[in-house]
Amino acid sequence: MEVDEDQVRIFDARDSVGADAELAELFGCGIEEIQQLARDSLPSGPRSDDLPTLQDIFTCPIFTKDYLPAEAEVRRLVALGRSGQAMKRLVSPGLAASNEQIRQKLLAKFPPSPAGKLQRTALPPTPEIPLDVLFQSLKSFPTGSGPGPDGLRADFLKGFVGHSLDSEYLMTLHRFIRIVVDAELPEGLRPWMAGGTLVGVGKVDKSGHPVALDQDMVLLQKDVKNAFNTVHPHEFLIDCRQYAPASSRFAEWCYGAPSHLVYEGELYPSSRGQQGCPLMMALFCLVRRRHAEEAREAAGSSPPFEPEYADDSFSGGRVQDVLRCFREEIKLAEKYGFSYDLSQCTLYLLAGDEFRGDVSGFQALGVRIQTGTDIQMLKAPVCGQTPFMKELCDGKIVRFEQLRVSIRSMVALD
């Protein structure tokens, strides 16, 4: 499918009257309404006769700010029947403060890509997407799901499509999705739609997500530093082409060249992966699996217990087997664009005081050594002594008390 040059002009030349006329025709309103809406959407507020650029639109507060305070968001979630998320929101630390320190921390998570690593690849057409697959995918979005870069919520699209595969709106959406997955959207949109808005999220704690017995048995909890935001697109696009061909052209369109990140109205380049992108979890898992398999092959063996969930991974087995494989993973990590935060990796000596293995190799790497079996995986306690379990339970009780106080304060306001 060829892209109509006039349609490209809608996005790439917003200062032309012709583009406004086309937009007015698309939305069934007058040119004056389109122009006024454009002016009112500017981050700096309405201004004379200037029309917004793409930067104005995608840095507009409606795209980059969450207007709902905690109480209003809780009420919205309850009304949607999402009580679990409402309770989490009540005790959430909220967003991090907006200051220079936070800005620097956020930007540090997006390192530039080495020269030559970003490459656009010619790909074959994507497979056909059955209409019923699109229909079921749209219906799978939970009520109240947030919008994507275009600002449209899934609820809005579901309402238009209705309950029939014969819906003309579904047919229209299907044609649009074909344009998206075939990477035939206007190039001027790419750095914006493939980019995102930076938001600093507060943290309650920085506990690790650290499983196994003989006198030399260990469990290594591995910490990949800033995983999603550093992995090389060149690597995960290889896996996307192999395992997800229907998404490969769109993924290439998003990640084959630098895009924009927006923070407090300022633009910053992004040339690697992006945490929060719906594609990123699956693509990172694929490339992380290939990295681990390559390391095992180089090591000649692998530990018997190696559960993984996205960037959280563990190796359990005899200390020398775990060390040998981990060293190979460290060597290969740079190829894939990520690295281990060795000071946050933890080696658990599962035999406790009876442990008789050699941990000097891990000590040389700077890995933390912990004697005993007070272990969490994905913040869930797996095993541990009574004081450890009591501390975890005490923390939960504190959270429940915070929740109770928050609910009472909301009821009092009513």
N, C-alpha and C positions, 0 to 999 in steps of 0.2 A: 504494500500500500504506500502510495506517495503522499507526502504531507503538502497540503495546499499552502502556497506561499502567503496567501492572504490571511490564513489562520495563524501562521507563524507571526505575522505582523501584529496580531492582537496582543501577543505576549511580548514581542521584542521591540515594538514601537508604539508604546502607549500614548505618545504625544501626538498621534495622528488622528484627525477627525474620522478618517475611514475606519480605524480600529474601533472607535466609539460607536460608529454606526452599526458595525458588525455585532458588537456586544449588545447594543440596544435591540437588534433584531433577534439575537439569541435569547434574551431574557424577556422579550415582549414589552419593552418600555421605551420611553423617549430618551434621546441622546442627552438632554439636559439632566435627566435623573441619573444616568450613568456617570456623567461628569461630576455631579454634586456628591454622589456616593463615593466616588474616588477621592474627592477633596476631603470629605469628612473622615476618611479612613486613614489619613496621614498621621504618623506618630506625633508630629508637632501640631496637630489640629488643622482645621480648615485654613486654606490660604489661597488667595487671589484666583487666578485662572490656571495655575500649574496643575498638571495631571501627574499622578503618581507613577514612579518607575516600579519595576519588580522589587527593588530594594525597599521602597516605601511600603509596598504591600506586605512583604514577608517579614518586615521588622515592625509592623503595626502592632500595638499592644494587644489587639484582639487575638493575635497569633502567639504572642510571647508572654502573656500574663495570665495568671489564674485569678479571676475576679472573685471567686467564691471564698469567703472566709470559712474557717473551720466549721462553725455552727451551721452555716447554710449548706455546706457540702455534706455534713452528716445528715441533715434533714433530707437532702436530695437522694442520698444513698438509701436511706430508710424507705423513702417513698417508692424507690425502684425495687424494694425487696432485697437489697444487698446489705443485710444487717451486719454480716461479718466484716465487710469493708468499712461500714460506718463505725464499728467499734475500734478498728485499727486507726481510723482517722482521728478519733477522739483522743487517743494517747500518742499520736504521731508527734515527733519533734518538729514537724513542719519543714519549711524551706530554710536553707542556710542564709545567713545575712548577706546582703549585697554590698560587698566591699572589695578593695583591691586584693586582699589576701585570698578571698574566695575565688576571685576572677583568675588569679595566677594558678591556683590549685586546679581549677577546671581546665584551663588551657594546657596545663602540663600533662593532662590525660590524653591529649591529641598531638602526638609528635608528628613532625613532617615525614613524608615518605622518602626513602633514598631515591636518588636519580635512577630512572630506568625501571622502577618497580611498577609505576602506573602505566599500563598498556591497554589500549583499546583493541579488542579482538573481533574479527569478522565471524559472526555466528550464523548457523542455518536458521531458517524460520522456526518458531516455536510450534509445538504440537497444538492441535485444535483443543480448545477448552469447551467441553460439553456444557450446554446451557444448564442442565440440572446440577452440575458440579458448582457452577457459579451461584446458582440459587441457594443451594445448601450451605455454601461458604458464607454467603451474606446472612442467612438466617442464623448461623452459628455465633454471630457476635452477641455478647450479653447486652441486655438492655442498659442503656446509659454509657456504652463504650465511648471513649474519647474520639475526637476527629483526627484525621490525618492532616498532611500539609495543606490540603485544599479547604479545610475548615468544615467539611460535611461530616456529620455523624452517621454511623451505620443505621441508627433508628430512622433518620430522615430517608435514607435510601430504601430501607425495608418498608416504610410506609408507602412510598411511591410504587414499589414493585408489587406489593400485595401478596396474594397467596397462590398465584397461578403462573405456570411456566409460559403461558401465552401473553403475559403482560407486555405491552409495547414498551414500557419503561425498562423492563428486564432486557428486552432486545437492544434498547439503546445503551444500557449499561454494559451489555456484552460486547457491543461494538467498541465502546470506549476502552474496556479492559483489553481488547485485542490490540488497540493502539499502544496501550501501556506496556503489555508484555512483549510486544514486538519492538519496543524501544523506538517508537516513531513519534514520540512527543517532541515538541519544539526544543531544540538544543538550549535556547535561552532559559528554559524552565529548569534544566537539569541541576545546576548548582544549588537551586533553592529547594526543589522538591526532594532532591537526594540529600540535602543538608538537614539541619534541625536547630532547635532552640536549646541552649544550654541552661540548665536549672540546677542549682546546688541544693541537694536534699540533705537535711539534717540526719545525724546518726545518733542512736542511743548508746551504742557501744562499738568497740572495734575488735570483738572477740573473733578468733579464727573459726573456720568451719573444718575442724579437723575432720581398716580397723582390724583371733589371732592368738598352741602356745609352746614354745620351747624356750630354752634359755638364750637363744639368739634371734628370737622373733621380734620384729618391729612393725610399726605402722607409721608410714610417712604421710603427713598431710601437706600437700603441695599448694603453694600460693602463686598463681600466675599474675604478674603485676599488670593491672589495668588492661585486662585481656582483650575485650572486644574492641577497644579504641586503638590498639596498636597492631593488630594482625594485618598482614599485607593483603590488600585486595587481590593482587595477582595470584596468591595461593588459594584463597577461599573461592575465587571465581573458577579455578580449575575444578574443584569439587562440585561447584554448582552446575557446571556444564555436564558433568558426569551423572550426578544423582538427581538433579532438579532441572532438567532441560526446559520445562515450561516456564521457569522463572529466570533462566540464564540470561536472556537478552535484557530483561528489565534490570537484573542485578548488575549486568555490565554497564548499562546506562547510568545507574546510580553510582557505582563505585569505580568505573573505568577512568574517571578524571576527578580532579578536586571539586569539592562542593563547599557551600557556605555554612558556617555555624553562627548563630545570632545570640549575643549576650548583651543585655541592656542596650539594645539598639545598635551595637557595634558588630562588625563582621570579622570573622576569623576563618582561615582556610582549614579544611579537613580533607585528608587524603588517605585515610585508612578506614577501619571499620568504625561503627557507631553503636554504642550501647543504647538500646531503646528502639532501634530499627527492627521491625517484625522479621526481616530476613536474617538478622545478625545471629540470633541464637542457633538456628539450624546450620548456618554456614560456618560458624565458629566450631560447633561440635564436629562437623565433617573434617575440617582442617586439623583440629586438635586430635582426632582419632588417627589421621594419617601421620601426624607428627609422632604420636605414641607408638604406632606400629613400626615406623622407621627406626625409632630408638630401640625397641625390643629386638629388631633384626640385627642392628649393629652390636647390641650387647650379647647376642647369642642365646639369651634366655630372658624370661620375664618372671616377676613375682606372681604367685598364684592368686593373689587377691588385689584387684585393681579397679574398684568402682569409680565411675566418673559421672558428674552432672555438670554440663557446660564447662565453666572454668574451675569448678571444684573437683579435685581429683586426689586419689589416695593410692598408696602402694603398700601392701602388706605381705610379709614373707621373711625369709632369712636376711639378716642385715647386709651381707655382702651382695646378695642378689638385688636387693632394693637399691643399694648404692651404685652398683654397676649400671643398672638401667637408668637411674636418675642422672648420672653423669652424662650419658648419651643424650638424654632429653635436653639437658642444659646446653650441650654442644650444638644441637640442632635447632634450638629455639630461635636463634637469630635469623635463620633462613625463613622462618614463618612469620617473623615480625614481633614476637613477644619474648618476654624474659621472666624469670622467676624472682620473686622477692624472697631471697634466701633467709633474711632475718625474720620473715613471717612464716616460713615453713617449720613444721614441728615434727620431730621424730619421737614417737612414743615407744618406750622400752616395755614391752608387754609382760615380761616376766618380773617386772618391778626390781626389787633388791636382789633377786636371783639371776638377773641378766648377766650373761657371760660373753657377749659378742664385742667386736671391735667397732667403736663409733667414731674413731679418730678422723675417718674420711668425711663424715658429716660435720664434725666440729671444724675441720679445715674450710669447709664451704660456708660456715657461719649459720648452719641450721640449729634451731633451738632443740635441746635434748630434754625430754621430760620422762622421768621414771614413774611408772604407774599406769593405770588404766582409766583415768578420769578423762573420758573421750566424748567429744561431740562430733556429729557429722551433720552438716547443713543446719546447725544450731539445735539439733535434736540430740539429747543425751543417749549414748549407746551403752555405756557402762561406766561405773565409777563408785567410789567409796561414799559413805554416808555424808560427810561434810560437803562433798562436791554436789551431790544430789540436793542436799538441803539448800545450798546457795542458789541453785537453779530454781528451786521451788519458791524460795524467798523472793527472787526476782519476779517470778510470775505473780505472786501475791501483790507486790508493789504495783505492777501494771494493772491488775484488777482493781486495786484501790483507786488508782488514777482514773480508771474507766468509770467507777462508781461515782466519784466526785464530779466528773465531767457530765455524766447523765443527770445527776441531781441539779447541777447548775443550770442545765438546759431546761429541765422541768420547772425550776423556780422562775425562769424568765417567762414561761407560758402563763 
